[in-house]
């Protein structure tokens, strides 16, 4: 690029053309991320507890 000032002006113009998400869209996205992360955490907690129980059961039976 030969002219840095022209580049900065073009970047500024392009920034105004971007369709930015609304506050409602941002909040919905954040809530969805939190909800899905919570569901995944509960799933893996439950899976961990089940596997720990089965492992203890197998180890107790074998010895």
Biopython code that builds the backbone (N, CA, C, O; Angstrom):
import numpy as np
from Bio.PDB.StructureBuilder import StructureBuilder

atoms = [
    (1, "UNK", "N", (0.858, -1.169, 0.000)),
    (1, "UNK", "CA", (0.000, 0.000, 0.000)),
    (1, "UNK", "C", (0.906, 1.235, 0.000)),
    (1, "UNK", "O", (1.850, 1.323, 0.786)),
    (2, "UNK", "N", (0.617, 2.155, -0.862)),
    (2, "UNK", "CA", (1.475, 3.319, -1.023)),
    (2, "UNK", "C", (1.126, 4.442, -0.064)),
    (2, "UNK", "O", (2.014, 5.154, 0.404)),
    (3, "UNK", "N", (-0.152, 4.611, 0.235)),
    (3, "UNK", "CA", (-0.568, 5.737, 1.056)),
    (3, "UNK", "C", (-1.287, 5.219, 2.322)),
    (3, "UNK", "O", (-2.439, 4.793, 2.247)),
    (4, "UNK", "N", (-0.606, 5.258, 3.475)),
    (4, "UNK", "CA", (-1.225, 4.762, 4.711)),
    (4, "UNK", "C", (-2.469, 5.554, 5.131)),
    (4, "UNK", "O", (-3.398, 4.977, 5.695)),
    (5, "UNK", "N", (-2.502, 6.844, 4.871)),
    (5, "UNK", "CA", (-3.670, 7.645, 5.252)),
    (5, "UNK", "C", (-4.912, 7.236, 4.469)),
    (5, "UNK", "O", (-6.015, 7.185, 5.013)),
    (6, "UNK", "N", (-4.719, 6.945, 3.186)),
    (6, "UNK", "CA", (-5.853, 6.492, 2.373)),
    (6, "UNK", "C", (-6.357, 5.141, 2.883)),
    (6, "UNK", "O", (-7.562, 4.890, 2.923)),
    (7, "UNK", "N", (-5.426, 4.286, 3.268)),
    (7, "UNK", "CA", (-5.809, 2.982, 3.810)),
    (7, "UNK", "C", (-6.650, 3.153, 5.075)),
    (7, "UNK", "O", (-7.672, 2.486, 5.231)),
    (8, "UNK", "N", (-6.231, 4.036, 5.976)),
    (8, "UNK", "CA", (-6.968, 4.275, 7.223)),
    (8, "UNK", "C", (-8.357, 4.826, 6.928)),
    (8, "UNK", "O", (-9.324, 4.446, 7.589)),
    (9, "UNK", "N", (-8.468, 5.712, 5.950)),
    (9, "UNK", "CA", (-9.783, 6.255, 5.577)),
    (9, "UNK", "C", (-10.683, 5.146, 5.035)),
    (9, "UNK", "O", (-11.872, 5.105, 5.351)),
    (10, "UNK", "N", (-10.134, 4.257, 4.230)),
    (10, "UNK", "CA", (-10.929, 3.156, 3.686)),
    (10, "UNK", "C", (-11.381, 2.202, 4.796)),
    (10, "UNK", "O", (-12.505, 1.700, 4.775)),
    (11, "UNK", "N", (-10.507, 1.963, 5.749)),
    (11, "UNK", "CA", (-10.879, 1.112, 6.887)),
    (11, "UNK", "C", (-12.020, 1.753, 7.665)),
    (11, "UNK", "O", (-12.963, 1.070, 8.064)),
    (12, "UNK", "N", (-11.937, 3.054, 7.882)),
    (12, "UNK", "CA", (-12.987, 3.771, 8.608)),
    (12, "UNK", "C", (-14.318, 3.685, 7.852)),
    (12, "UNK", "O", (-15.365, 3.468, 8.462)),
    (13, "UNK", "N", (-14.280, 3.851, 6.540)),
    (13, "UNK", "CA", (-15.504, 3.755, 5.737)),
    (13, "UNK", "C", (-16.082, 2.341, 5.812)),
    (13, "UNK", "O", (-17.296, 2.166, 5.919)),
    (14, "UNK", "N", (-15.223, 1.355, 5.755)),
    (14, "UNK", "CA", (-15.687, -0.030, 5.812)),
    (14, "UNK", "C", (-16.289, -0.361, 7.177)),
    (14, "UNK", "O", (-17.223, -1.158, 7.265)),
    (15, "UNK", "N", (-15.771, 0.236, 8.220)),
    (15, "UNK", "CA", (-16.297, 0.022, 9.568)),
    (15, "UNK", "C", (-17.743, 0.491, 9.672)),
    (15, "UNK", "O", (-18.553, -0.133, 10.358)),
    (16, "UNK", "N", (-18.065, 1.577, 9.001)),
    (16, "UNK", "CA", (-19.443, 2.082, 9.042)),
    (16, "UNK", "C", (-20.389, 1.209, 8.225)),
    (16, "UNK", "O", (-21.598, 1.250, 8.453)),
    (17, "UNK", "N", (-19.879, 0.423, 7.285)),
    (17, "UNK", "CA", (-20.726, -0.454, 6.474)),
    (17, "UNK", "C", (-21.064, -1.766, 7.172)),
    (17, "UNK", "O", (-21.981, -2.476, 6.759)),
    (18, "UNK", "N", (-20.326, -2.085, 8.222)),
    (18, "UNK", "CA", (-20.538, -3.346, 8.925)),
    (18, "UNK", "C", (-21.872, -3.299, 9.655)),
    (18, "UNK", "O", (-22.234, -2.281, 10.245)),
    (19, "UNK", "N", (-22.598, -4.410, 9.609)),
    (19, "UNK", "CA", (-23.851, -4.522, 10.348)),
    (19, "UNK", "C", (-23.521, -5.100, 11.717)),
    (19, "UNK", "O", (-23.278, -6.301, 11.842)),
    (20, "UNK", "N", (-23.510, -4.265, 12.731)),
    (20, "UNK", "CA", (-23.163, -4.694, 14.072)),
    (20, "UNK", "C", (-24.387, -5.307, 14.742)),
    (20, "UNK", "O", (-25.511, -4.868, 14.501)),
    (21, "UNK", "N", (-24.173, -6.332, 15.593)),
    (21, "UNK", "CA", (-25.322, -6.939, 16.277)),
    (21, "UNK", "C", (-25.933, -5.962, 17.292)),
    (21, "UNK", "O", (-25.251, -5.110, 17.862)),
    (22, "UNK", "N", (-27.229, -6.121, 17.488)),
    (22, "UNK", "CA", (-27.920, -5.270, 18.452)),
    (22, "UNK", "C", (-27.631, -5.765, 19.870)),
    (22, "UNK", "O", (-27.055, -6.836, 20.059)),
    (23, "UNK", "N", (-28.037, -4.975, 20.857)),
    (23, "UNK", "CA", (-27.845, -5.366, 22.248)),
    (23, "UNK", "C", (-28.614, -6.650, 22.543)),
    (23, "UNK", "O", (-28.139, -7.517, 23.276)),
    (24, "UNK", "N", (-29.812, -6.760, 21.962)),
    (24, "UNK", "CA", (-30.628, -7.952, 22.179)),
    (24, "UNK", "C", (-29.933, -9.188, 21.600)),
    (24, "UNK", "O", (-29.908, -10.238, 22.243)),
    (25, "UNK", "N", (-29.376, -9.074, 20.403)),
    (25, "UNK", "CA", (-28.662, -10.198, 19.791)),
    (25, "UNK", "C", (-27.452, -10.615, 20.628)),
    (25, "UNK", "O", (-27.192, -11.804, 20.811)),
    (26, "UNK", "N", (-26.732, -9.641, 21.124)),
    (26, "UNK", "CA", (-25.551, -9.928, 21.938)),
    (26, "UNK", "C", (-25.940, -10.621, 23.237)),
    (26, "UNK", "O", (-25.289, -11.580, 23.652)),
    (27, "UNK", "N", (-27.001, -10.138, 23.880)),
    (27, "UNK", "CA", (-27.443, -10.749, 25.131)),
    (27, "UNK", "C", (-27.959, -12.166, 24.904)),
    (27, "UNK", "O", (-27.684, -13.059, 25.705)),
    (28, "UNK", "N", (-28.704, -12.380, 23.818)),
    (28, "UNK", "CA", (-29.199, -13.722, 23.514)),
    (28, "UNK", "C", (-28.045, -14.676, 23.256)),
    (28, "UNK", "O", (-28.070, -15.822, 23.705)),
    (29, "UNK", "N", (-27.056, -14.217, 22.550)),
    (29, "UNK", "CA", (-25.881, -15.050, 22.299)),
    (29, "UNK", "C", (-25.157, -15.401, 23.580)),
    (29, "UNK", "O", (-24.734, -16.543, 23.759)),
    (30, "UNK", "N", (-25.006, -14.440, 24.471)),
    (30, "UNK", "CA", (-24.333, -14.683, 25.746)),
    (30, "UNK", "C", (-25.120, -15.667, 26.602)),
    (30, "UNK", "O", (-24.539, -16.552, 27.231)),
    (31, "UNK", "N", (-26.435, -15.514, 26.626)),
    (31, "UNK", "CA", (-27.284, -16.425, 27.402)),
    (31, "UNK", "C", (-27.188, -17.842, 26.831)),
    (31, "UNK", "O", (-27.102, -18.809, 27.588)),
    (32, "UNK", "N", (-27.201, -17.966, 25.528)),
    (32, "UNK", "CA", (-27.107, -19.290, 24.898)),
    (32, "UNK", "C", (-25.761, -19.948, 25.212)),
    (32, "UNK", "O", (-25.710, -21.142, 25.510)),
    (33, "UNK", "N", (-24.686, -19.187, 25.147)),
    (33, "UNK", "CA", (-23.367, -19.740, 25.472)),
    (33, "UNK", "C", (-23.343, -20.207, 26.927)),
    (33, "UNK", "O", (-22.860, -21.301, 27.218)),
    (34, "UNK", "N", (-23.857, -19.389, 27.833)),
    (34, "UNK", "CA", (-23.896, -19.766, 29.248)),
    (34, "UNK", "C", (-24.739, -21.021, 29.463)),
    (34, "UNK", "O", (-24.341, -21.919, 30.204)),
    (35, "UNK", "N", (-25.900, -21.082, 28.816)),
    (35, "UNK", "CA", (-26.791, -22.234, 28.981)),
    (35, "UNK", "C", (-26.144, -23.511, 28.447)),
    (35, "UNK", "O", (-26.169, -24.545, 29.115)),
    (36, "UNK", "N", (-25.572, -23.445, 27.262)),
    (36, "UNK", "CA", (-24.954, -24.636, 26.685)),
    (36, "UNK", "C", (-23.720, -25.068, 27.478)),
    (36, "UNK", "O", (-23.474, -26.265, 27.624)),
    (37, "UNK", "N", (-22.949, -24.124, 27.987)),
    (37, "UNK", "CA", (-21.796, -24.476, 28.817)),
    (37, "UNK", "C", (-22.258, -25.128, 30.118)),
    (37, "UNK", "O", (-21.627, -26.070, 30.598)),
    (38, "UNK", "N", (-23.345, -24.638, 30.684)),
    (38, "UNK", "CA", (-23.881, -25.232, 31.916)),
    (38, "UNK", "C", (-24.381, -26.652, 31.666)),
    (38, "UNK", "O", (-24.131, -27.553, 32.466)),
    (39, "UNK", "N", (-25.078, -26.845, 30.566)),
    (39, "UNK", "CA", (-25.574, -28.183, 30.225)),
    (39, "UNK", "C", (-24.413, -29.142, 30.000)),
    (39, "UNK", "O", (-24.451, -30.281, 30.465)),
    (40, "UNK", "N", (-23.393, -28.697, 29.298)),
    (40, "UNK", "CA", (-22.222, -29.545, 29.059)),
    (40, "UNK", "C", (-21.519, -29.879, 30.372)),
    (40, "UNK", "O", (-21.088, -31.014, 30.573)),
    (41, "UNK", "N", (-21.401, -28.900, 31.263)),
    (41, "UNK", "CA", (-20.755, -29.147, 32.550)),
    (41, "UNK", "C", (-21.541, -30.174, 33.370)),
    (41, "UNK", "O", (-20.949, -31.067, 33.977)),
    (42, "UNK", "N", (-22.850, -30.050, 33.389)),
    (42, "UNK", "CA", (-23.672, -31.017, 34.126)),
    (42, "UNK", "C", (-23.578, -32.409, 33.513)),
    (42, "UNK", "O", (-23.510, -33.402, 34.238)),
    (43, "UNK", "N", (-23.574, -32.487, 32.198)),
    (43, "UNK", "CA", (-23.456, -33.776, 31.512)),
    (43, "UNK", "C", (-22.139, -34.459, 31.879)),
    (43, "UNK", "O", (-22.130, -35.641, 32.220)),
    (44, "UNK", "N", (-21.024, -33.720, 31.810)),
    (44, "UNK", "CA", (-19.737, -34.327, 32.105)),
    (44, "UNK", "C", (-19.582, -34.650, 33.596)),
    (44, "UNK", "O", (-18.897, -35.609, 33.950)),
    (45, "UNK", "N", (-20.205, -33.867, 34.458)),
    (45, "UNK", "CA", (-20.201, -34.187, 35.881)),
    (45, "UNK", "C", (-20.934, -35.503, 36.118)),
    (45, "UNK", "O", (-20.441, -36.372, 36.836)),
    (46, "UNK", "N", (-22.097, -35.645, 35.520)),
    (46, "UNK", "CA", (-22.875, -36.875, 35.657)),
    (46, "UNK", "C", (-22.114, -38.063, 35.074)),
    (46, "UNK", "O", (-22.062, -39.123, 35.697)),
    (47, "UNK", "N", (-21.533, -37.903, 33.908)),
    (47, "UNK", "CA", (-20.759, -38.965, 33.283)),
    (47, "UNK", "C", (-19.571, -39.362, 34.153)),
    (47, "UNK", "O", (-19.282, -40.550, 34.299)),
    (48, "UNK", "N", (-18.883, -38.386, 34.727)),
    (48, "UNK", "CA", (-17.751, -38.652, 35.605)),
    (48, "UNK", "C", (-18.183, -39.440, 36.835)),
    (48, "UNK", "O", (-17.502, -40.382, 37.242)),
    (49, "UNK", "N", (-19.296, -39.064, 37.421)),
    (49, "UNK", "CA", (-19.782, -39.765, 38.611)),
    (49, "UNK", "C", (-20.156, -41.209, 38.288)),
    (49, "UNK", "O", (-19.861, -42.117, 39.065)),
    (50, "UNK", "N", (-20.801, -41.420, 37.150)),
    (50, "UNK", "CA", (-21.188, -42.779, 36.748)),
    (50, "UNK", "C", (-19.949, -43.626, 36.492)),
    (50, "UNK", "O", (-19.872, -44.766, 36.950)),
    (51, "UNK", "N", (-18.987, -43.085, 35.771)),
    (51, "UNK", "CA", (-17.769, -43.846, 35.488)),
    (51, "UNK", "C", (-16.983, -44.130, 36.762)),
    (51, "UNK", "O", (-16.416, -45.213, 36.900)),
    (52, "UNK", "N", (-16.936, -43.183, 37.695)),
    (52, "UNK", "CA", (-16.242, -43.401, 38.965)),
    (52, "UNK", "C", (-16.928, -44.515, 39.757)),
    (52, "UNK", "O", (-16.260, -45.365, 40.346)),
    (53, "UNK", "N", (-18.264, -44.508, 39.770)),
    (53, "UNK", "CA", (-19.007, -45.555, 40.470)),
    (53, "UNK", "C", (-18.731, -46.923, 39.850)),
    (53, "UNK", "O", (-18.486, -47.894, 40.565)),
    (54, "UNK", "N", (-18.771, -46.998, 38.521)),
    (54, "UNK", "CA", (-18.529, -48.279, 37.847)),
    (54, "UNK", "C", (-17.094, -48.757, 38.065)),
    (54, "UNK", "O", (-16.868, -49.949, 38.271)),
    (55, "UNK", "N", (-16.142, -47.858, 38.022)),
    (55, "UNK", "CA", (-14.752, -48.229, 38.251)),
    (55, "UNK", "C", (-14.554, -48.744, 39.670)),
    (55, "UNK", "O", (-13.877, -49.751, 39.878)),
    (56, "UNK", "N", (-15.137, -48.062, 40.642)),
    (56, "UNK", "CA", (-15.049, -48.539, 42.029)),
    (56, "UNK", "C", (-15.722, -49.894, 42.194)),
    (56, "UNK", "O", (-15.241, -50.740, 42.947)),
    (57, "UNK", "N", (-16.820, -50.100, 41.502)),
    (57, "UNK", "CA", (-17.535, -51.381, 41.564)),
    (57, "UNK", "C", (-16.677, -52.484, 40.992)),
    (57, "UNK", "O", (-16.586, -53.561, 41.582)),
    (58, "UNK", "N", (-16.042, -52.241, 39.849)),
    (58, "UNK", "CA", (-15.190, -53.245, 39.207)),
    (58, "UNK", "C", (-13.965, -53.536, 40.075)),
    (58, "UNK", "O", (-13.583, -54.696, 40.232)),
    (59, "UNK", "N", (-13.355, -52.514, 40.630)),
    (59, "UNK", "CA", (-12.174, -52.724, 41.466)),
    (59, "UNK", "C", (-12.509, -53.455, 42.760)),
    (59, "UNK", "O", (-11.705, -54.243, 43.258)),
    (60, "UNK", "N", (-13.696, -53.196, 43.306)),
    (60, "UNK", "CA", (-14.115, -53.847, 44.525)),
    (60, "UNK", "C", (-14.418, -55.325, 44.275)),
    (60, "UNK", "O", (-14.123, -56.160, 45.130)),
    (61, "UNK", "N", (-14.988, -55.658, 43.146)),
    (61, "UNK", "CA", (-15.347, -57.029, 42.820)),
    (61, "UNK", "C", (-14.087, -57.856, 42.539)),
    (61, "UNK", "O", (-14.012, -59.021, 42.931)),
    (62, "UNK", "N", (-13.113, -57.271, 41.872)),
    (62, "UNK", "CA", (-11.915, -58.012, 41.489)),
    (62, "UNK", "C", (-10.996, -58.326, 42.666)),
    (62, "UNK", "O", (-10.221, -59.280, 42.591)),
    (63, "UNK", "N", (-11.058, -57.562, 43.740)),
    (63, "UNK", "CA", (-10.126, -57.784, 44.841)),
    (63, "UNK", "C", (-10.845, -58.355, 46.003)),
    (63, "UNK", "O", (-10.233, -58.617, 47.039)),
]
sb = StructureBuilder()
sb.init_structure("model")
sb.init_model(0)
sb.init_chain("A")
sb.init_seg("    ")
for serial, (resi, resn, name, xyz) in enumerate(atoms, 1):
    if name == "N":
        sb.init_residue(resn, " ", resi, " ")
    sb.init_atom(name, np.array(xyz, "f"), 0.0, 1.0, " ", f" {name:<3s}", serial, name[0])
structure = sb.get_structure()
